[in-house]
Amino acid sequence: MFKALFKRGCLAAAIWMALTAAAMAAVDVNTADATALTSVKGIGPATAKNIIDERTKHGPYKSAADLAERVSGVGTKSVARMQEGGLTIGAKAAAPAAAAPAGAAAAQRSAKR
């Protein structure tokens, strides 16, 4: 009896972990393909295509507001729900910029002028 309950418990735990891992997987809007984007709740094939087309034409998204402004049919509430579903905006690009030395940041600012 204990053995049967243990097997059921292990099976239930494995299923729960698989589902939560899939739900918590981050998808970066600036690097994801259509398949990865449609894995996020709230993004269907048409929205994924619009996101990719806009990103290809005008470059990466800088923020949630930028995404909502640039992609037709996507508003701020939609983006918030997508972020709750695992969508990230520039997560990989933001980390190296934060780690750059202060001198490099100053050089970049002066180069833009």
C-alpha positions as CSV (number, residue, x, y, z in Angstrom):
1,M,0.0,0.0,0.0
2,F,2.8,2.4,0.9
3,K,4.6,1.6,-2.3
4,A,1.5,2.4,-4.4
5,L,1.0,5.7,-2.6
6,F,4.7,6.6,-3.1
7,K,4.5,5.9,-6.8
8,R,1.4,8.1,-7.2
9,G,3.0,10.9,-5.1
10,C,6.2,10.7,-7.3
11,L,4.2,10.8,-10.5
12,A,2.1,13.8,-9.3
13,A,5.3,15.6,-8.2
14,A,6.9,15.0,-11.6
15,I,3.9,16.2,-13.5
16,W,3.7,19.3,-11.2
17,M,7.4,20.1,-11.7
18,A,7.1,19.7,-15.5
19,L,4.1,22.0,-15.7
20,T,5.6,24.7,-13.5
21,A,9.0,24.6,-15.3
22,A,7.3,25.2,-18.6
23,A,5.2,28.0,-17.2
24,M,8.1,29.7,-15.6
25,A,10.5,29.5,-18.6
26,A,11.4,33.0,-19.6
27,V,11.0,34.0,-23.2
28,D,12.9,37.1,-24.3
29,V,10.9,39.2,-26.8
30,N,14.0,40.4,-28.4
31,T,15.5,37.0,-29.3
32,A,12.6,34.6,-29.4
33,D,11.3,33.0,-32.6
34,A,7.6,32.5,-33.3
35,T,7.4,29.1,-31.6
36,A,8.9,30.4,-28.4
37,L,6.7,33.5,-28.4
38,T,3.5,31.4,-28.9
39,S,4.4,29.4,-25.9
40,V,3.7,32.5,-23.8
41,K,0.1,32.7,-22.6
42,G,-1.6,35.6,-24.5
43,I,0.6,35.4,-27.7
44,G,-0.9,33.6,-30.6
45,P,0.6,33.1,-34.1
46,A,-0.6,36.5,-35.5
47,T,0.7,38.4,-32.5
48,A,4.0,36.5,-32.6
49,K,4.4,37.4,-36.3
50,N,3.6,41.1,-35.6
51,I,6.2,41.2,-32.8
52,I,8.9,39.6,-34.9
53,D,8.1,41.8,-38.0
54,E,8.3,45.0,-35.9
55,R,11.5,43.9,-34.2
56,T,13.0,43.1,-37.6
57,K,12.1,46.5,-39.0
58,H,12.9,48.7,-36.1
59,G,15.2,46.9,-33.7
60,P,14.9,45.4,-30.2
61,Y,12.2,46.5,-27.7
62,K,13.5,48.7,-24.9
63,S,10.6,48.3,-22.5
64,A,7.1,47.0,-22.0
65,A,5.7,50.4,-23.0
66,D,7.8,50.3,-26.2
67,L,6.4,46.8,-27.0
68,A,2.8,48.0,-26.4
69,E,3.3,51.1,-28.5
70,R,5.0,49.5,-31.5
71,V,3.0,46.2,-31.9
72,S,-0.5,46.6,-33.3
73,G,-3.1,44.9,-31.2
74,V,-1.0,44.8,-28.1
75,G,-1.7,47.2,-25.2
76,T,-0.1,47.8,-21.8
77,K,-2.5,45.4,-20.1
78,S,-1.7,42.7,-22.7
79,V,2.0,43.1,-22.2
80,A,1.6,42.9,-18.4
81,R,-0.3,39.6,-18.8
82,M,2.4,38.3,-21.2
83,Q,5.1,39.2,-18.7
84,E,3.2,37.3,-16.0
85,G,3.2,34.4,-18.4
86,G,7.0,34.4,-18.8
87,L,7.8,37.1,-21.4
88,T,10.8,39.2,-20.7
89,I,12.0,42.3,-22.5
90,G,15.7,42.6,-23.1
91,A,16.7,40.5,-20.0
92,K,19.9,39.2,-21.7
93,A,20.9,42.6,-23.1
94,A,20.4,44.4,-19.8
95,A,22.8,42.3,-17.7
96,P,26.0,43.1,-19.6
97,A,25.2,46.8,-19.8
98,A,24.8,47.0,-16.0
99,A,28.2,45.3,-15.6
100,A,30.0,47.7,-17.9
101,P,32.6,49.9,-16.2
102,A,31.7,53.5,-15.5
103,G,34.4,54.7,-18.0
104,A,32.9,52.7,-20.8
105,A,29.4,54.2,-20.1
106,A,30.8,57.7,-20.2
107,A,32.7,57.0,-23.5
108,Q,29.4,55.7,-25.0
109,R,27.5,58.9,-23.9
110,S,30.2,61.2,-25.4
111,A,30.3,59.2,-28.6
112,K,26.5,59.7,-29.1
113,R,27.0,63.5,-28.8
